[in-house]
């Protein structure tokens, strides 16, 4: 219980200090662009190691997914399905 309470206190202090600093000193306009890019960078940092760990089939599936995603802008389901199918087909070979 002490460990959980300590982790909660550290998490709260981190968030509260960020809010306090933002309110006290103001947030520069360019920082909104940085925060907008964070979800994409987190996604890449989670997906890239899995692609590399999958080897050639993973890389080929990622390229196929990216190609279909670029061709079908705004559609998410079809590129994901293509990537899964390509990876599965290459693993069966």
Steps between C-alpha positions, in 0.01 A plus 500: 500500500787735576648439154168568327447817704853615416447436129170689511668793675781513242251483212287776651806717571620461141165604354437777752846649448445507124169680542653740751794582272269541200274740687787693657723548196258450212524246223678609181291474183734245338451259791147417377657357184735288710213364707298427185785282367540297819235230429657421163848473644379272777329277245818477293708420808263214582463360148855535362664243733226246419555552127875447534453199728269338241782505246445512125128406516438782746686754292323396179162510680579846639593631154182351355294658777664838449451483124129420531455765769653764274284390208179496707535812708258510791434126503654306788338159487606396148873574550495311830333202335755506216788505748362207699429297188846567351672409827293183537563398137875555531515299822328208329764493225 
